Amino acid sequence: GAVVSQHPSWVICKSGTSVKIECRSLDFQATTMFWYRQFPKQSLMLMATSNEGSKATYEQGVEKDKFLINHASLTLSTLTVTSAHPEDSSFYICSARATGGTEAFFGQGTRLTVV
Amino acid sequence: QKEVEQNSGPLSVPEGAIASLNCTYSDRVSQSFFWYRQYSGKSPELIMSIYSNGDKEDGRFTAQLNKASQYVSLLIRDSQPSDSATYLCAAYQAGTALIFGKGTTLSVSS
C-alpha cells in the first residue's frame, strides 16, 4: 500500500512554544491531505483539509491561527501548533489521498505532550 | 449532517469465531466505504475498501455493502487475539474528507 510518513512520532515541548509536524507521501502524489486529532479513547476528529497550493479548510471550532497548515508540494504538508498549551496535548495524525484516488492512508501519528 | 454510526462495543468473541462489525451511514451520496483497524496508541491502518453493493473478500476479511439500507459490515473469520483492536468505518464522497464512525472495539479471547 501507499506510504505516508509523519515526523516526529512524538514530541515534548514547553508551554508557549510552537511545534511543527510534517506529513509526507513517499510513493505517491497527494493533492489533498487531512489532519486529525485524537484524544485518548476517543474517535478521530478532523481538524482541517489541506490542498496543495491553496489555503487549508478548517473544521468548525478549530482555530486556524493556532494550527497553521502549509501544503507547499504534492508530497508534503505541515501542521504547526503555535503557542502550545497543555490542552493541546494529543495524538495528531495526518492522512493523504492520492491525486484522483479515494482511499486515504495514514501517517504513523505524532504524540504531542505540552508541559 | 453526514454521520457514520457504529456500536462502540466492546465486541467480545472467542478465538476462531466470526466477528461481525456493523456500520450505518446517513448520506446517500456516499460512494466509497472503508474499514480501518486501529491498535491502541497507533494510527489507523486501511484493511478493506468497498465501492459497490455486495460482498468483497480479502483473506479472513469480508466487507459487505448495502446501499439501499445504507449499511456496511465487516466480517472477520477465524478471529485471532491479534485482531483485537478498534475498527473504524468510514464513508467517502468526492471532494470531501472521509467521515469516520467512532469505532467498535473488538476483543478476541484465546
Interface residues (C-beta under 8 A of the other chain):
Chain A: G1 Q6 F34 Q42 S43 L44 L46 T49 F91 I93 S95 T102 E103 A104 F105 F106 G107 Q108 G109 R111
Chain B: Q31 S32 F34 Y36 G41 K42 S43 P44 E45 L46 S49 Y51 L88 A90 Y92 A97 L98 F100 G101 K102 G103
